[in-house]
Amino acid sequence: MEHPTRRWTFSTEKLSNLRDLGGYACQGGSTRYGAVLRSDQPCGLTEAEKDFLVAKGLTDVIDLRSDDECSEFPNAFADHSSVTLHHYNLKADLGVVRTDIDDTMGALYVQTLESRGAVIASIVAVVAESPGLVLVHCFAGKDRTGIIAAMILLSLGVAEQDVIADYQVSEVHLSRKFERFLSLVPDFPLYKLSSGSENMKRMLDHIRATYGNASVYLEIHGFSRQSLDKLKTKLLVQAL
């Protein structure tokens, strides 16, 4: 596996956490470059920056933010002539009461899985059906985006250790933004800025214990086997 700190880069201060899900080993091959990108919110991009992504094959953007976030920070690809914008609010339903939830990001990820299953399945289906490059993002590209990236990689057979490694990279990419943020809001809970391995490991443990694997989770929540086949066709490169 290529080290997950790789990422697409170009001259913008707006996207700190942009990277490709390609290059991860899985059974019989690896994940394809140029199929799915994960990122923080693409707001305020210049026309040249948008054109750069479109030239790379971008056809679909999946925005995981809340309605309030979208209103406050408009998506750069809203009403774009060449890109379809899909909006799915992936905020966890905190009204779903569980006895095993505590005050950690890993617990929030479990809560999101349990309260947004149909939404998660629909998002992965959009990725599978997309004719080109897909950009998946939330606000920072760490938590909600991390959940979707993990579900995609797991359903393709990527090893859990690689899924965790991909998740952890966000903390590296976002460190400067988080430093600036903490200088303005010094009392902000630090655990909410973390992408420590324990967070993703807790989610993966929950999937394994409750569903067996990510593919079963997705199927239970409406993701068809035909969609899984399309996802594999889109994202898998067979070894020579």
C-alpha positions in Angstrom: 0.0 0.0 0.0 1.2 3.5 -0.8 1.4 5.6 2.3 -2.0 7.3 2.9 -0.5 10.8 3.5 -0.5 11.1 -0.3 -3.1 13.6 -1.7 -3.9 15.6 -4.7 -2.6 19.1 -4.2 -3.0 22.4 -6.1 -2.7 26.0 -5.3 -5.6 26.8 -2.9 -5.8 27.5 0.8 -9.4 26.3 0.8 -8.9 22.6 0.6 -6.5 21.2 3.3 -7.8 17.6 3.5 -8.1 16.7 -0.2 -6.9 13.2 -1.1 -7.6 10.2 -3.3 -8.9 6.8 -2.1 -6.8 5.0 -4.7 -3.8 2.8 -4.0 -5.1 0.6 -1.2 -4.4 -3.1 -1.5 -7.4 -5.4 -1.5 -8.1 -9.0 -2.6 -6.9 -9.4 -6.1 -5.7 -5.9 -6.7 -6.0 -2.3 -5.4 -8.3 0.6 -5.3 -8.3 2.8 -8.4 -6.9 6.3 -8.5 -9.1 9.0 -10.0 -12.4 7.5 -8.9 -13.1 9.0 -5.5 -11.7 11.9 -3.6 -12.4 12.8 0.0 -12.1 16.4 1.2 -13.0 19.2 3.5 -15.7 21.6 2.3 -15.1 23.0 -1.2 -16.1 26.6 -0.5 -14.8 29.7 -2.2 -12.8 27.9 -4.9 -11.8 30.0 -7.9 -12.9 29.1 -11.3 -9.5 27.9 -12.1 -9.5 25.5 -9.1 -12.9 24.2 -10.1 -11.8 23.7 -13.7 -8.8 21.8 -12.4 -11.0 19.2 -10.7 -13.4 19.0 -13.7 -10.5 18.4 -16.0 -9.5 15.5 -13.7 -12.9 14.0 -14.5 -15.1 15.3 -11.7 -18.8 14.7 -12.4 -20.3 14.4 -8.9 -19.9 16.1 -5.5 -21.5 14.6 -2.4 -22.0 17.1 0.4 -22.6 15.5 3.8 -23.1 18.8 5.7 -26.2 20.0 7.5 -28.6 22.5 5.9 -27.3 25.2 8.2 -23.7 24.5 7.2 -24.6 24.6 3.5 -26.4 27.9 3.9 -23.5 29.5 5.8 -20.8 28.1 3.5 -22.2 27.6 0.0 -20.8 24.8 -2.0 -18.5 25.9 -4.9 -20.2 23.4 -7.2 -23.8 24.5 -6.6 -25.4 25.1 -10.0 -22.2 24.0 -11.8 -22.9 23.1 -15.4 -20.7 20.0 -15.5 -21.0 18.7 -12.0 -24.0 17.2 -10.2 -24.3 18.2 -6.5 -25.9 15.6 -4.1 -26.8 16.7 -0.6 -27.1 14.2 2.2 -27.2 15.4 5.8 -25.1 12.9 7.7 -25.4 14.4 11.1 -26.2 11.6 13.6 -29.7 11.5 15.1 -28.8 12.0 18.7 -32.4 11.2 19.6 -31.7 7.5 19.0 -30.9 6.4 22.6 -28.3 3.7 23.1 -26.7 2.5 26.3 -23.3 2.0 24.8 -22.7 5.6 23.7 -20.3 7.9 25.5 -18.6 11.2 24.8 -16.0 10.2 22.2 -15.8 10.6 18.4 -15.9 6.8 18.0 -19.2 6.7 19.9 -20.6 9.4 17.6 -19.6 7.3 14.6 -21.5 4.3 16.0 -24.5 6.6 16.6 -24.3 7.8 13.0 -24.2 4.2 11.7 -27.2 3.3 13.7 -29.3 6.4 12.9 -28.3 7.1 9.3 -28.1 3.6 7.8 -30.3 4.3 4.8 -28.6 7.6 4.1 -25.2 5.9 4.2 -26.3 3.2 1.8 -27.7 5.9 -0.6 -24.5 7.8 -0.5 -22.4 4.8 -1.4 -24.9 4.0 -4.2 -24.3 7.4 -5.7 -20.6 6.7 -5.7 -21.2 3.4 -7.5 -23.5 4.9 -10.1 -21.4 8.0 -10.8 -20.0 8.2 -14.4 -16.8 9.9 -13.3 -14.7 11.2 -10.5 -16.6 11.7 -7.2 -15.7 14.2 -4.5 -17.1 13.3 -1.0 -16.9 16.0 1.7 -18.3 17.4 4.9 -17.0 20.4 6.8 -13.5 19.3 7.8 -13.5 16.1 5.8 -12.7 14.1 8.9 -15.7 12.6 10.6 -18.7 12.2 8.3 -16.4 11.9 5.3 -14.3 9.5 7.3 -17.3 7.2 7.8 -18.2 7.2 4.1 -14.6 6.6 3.1 -14.4 3.7 5.5 -17.6 2.1 4.3 -16.4 2.3 0.7 -13.0 0.9 1.4 -14.3 -1.9 3.7 -16.9 -3.0 1.1 -14.1 -3.3 -1.4 -12.1 -5.6 0.9 -9.4 -3.1 2.0 -7.8 -4.2 5.3 -9.0 -2.5 8.5 -5.5 -1.3 9.3 -5.4 0.6 6.0 -8.9 2.0 6.6 -7.7 3.3 10.0 -4.5 4.7 8.5 -6.6 6.6 5.9 -8.7 8.1 8.6 -5.8 9.1 10.8 -4.3 11.3 8.0 -7.0 14.0 8.5 -5.4 15.1 11.7 -2.1 15.7 9.9 -3.7 17.6 7.0 -5.9 19.7 9.3 -3.3 20.5 12.0 -2.7 24.1 11.0 -6.4 24.9 10.6 -7.1 23.3 14.0 -4.2 25.3 15.6 -5.7 28.6 14.3 -9.2 27.5 15.4 -8.0 26.7 18.9 -6.3 30.1 19.2 -9.8 31.6 18.7 -11.7 29.0 20.7 -9.3 27.7 23.3 -11.9 25.8 25.4 -13.1 23.7 22.5 -13.0 19.9 23.4 -9.9 18.5 21.9 -11.3 15.1 21.3 -13.6 16.5 18.7 -10.5 17.5 16.6 -8.9 14.1 16.9 -8.6 11.4 14.3 -6.9 9.0 16.5 -7.0 5.3 15.6 -9.3 4.5 18.5 -12.1 6.4 17.0 -12.2 4.5 13.7 -11.4 1.2 15.5 -14.5 1.6 17.6 -16.6 2.0 14.6 -15.0 -1.0 12.8 -15.4 -3.2 16.0 -19.1 -2.2 16.0 -19.6 -3.2 12.4 -17.9 -6.5 12.9 -19.8 -7.3 16.1 -23.2 -6.2 14.9 -23.3 -6.9 11.2 -20.3 -9.1 10.4 -18.9 -6.8 7.7 -19.6 -3.5 5.9 -21.2 -5.1 2.9 -23.8 -6.7 5.1 -24.5 -3.4 6.8 -25.0 -1.7 3.5 -27.2 -4.4 2.1 -29.4 -4.3 5.2 -29.9 -0.6 4.7 -30.8 -0.8 1.0 -27.5 -1.1 -0.9 -28.1 -3.7 -3.6 -25.7 -6.4 -4.7 -25.9 -4.9 -8.2 -24.7 -1.6 -6.7 -21.8 -3.4 -5.0 -20.8 -4.9 -8.3 -20.8 -1.4 -9.9 -18.8 -0.1 -7.0 -16.2 -2.8 -7.5 -16.1 -2.2 -11.3 -15.6 1.5 -10.7 -13.0 1.3 -7.9 -11.0 -1.9 -8.2 -7.9 -2.5 -10.4 -7.0 -6.1 -10.8 -3.4 -7.1 -10.2 -1.5 -8.0 -13.3 
